[in-house]
Amino acid sequence: MVTSRIWFTSAQKAELWERWKQGQSISSISRALDRRNKTGVQRIVSLHGGIAPSARRRAASALGLAEREEISRGIAAGLAIRAIARSLG
């Protein structure tokens, strides 16, 4: 019997952590999320040590969409890397 893994969506993970914070058991959380067994829920909870991970956010030093687009257009136009860097500031 081959089974494929069913991944949790972001909304399901948020609900999982909210229910965990309320003190619900892993079994009741897995039933609420319509999971056949509790191993998926148990894996996520144990992977993070029972503490919900903080929301992901980009570093301030990461390039924004406009900057990445400008780099892409500069490369397509055949500009040198230093010329592209100068245009970005």
Order of alpha helices (4+ residues) and beta strands (2+ residues): alpha-alpha-alpha-alpha-alpha
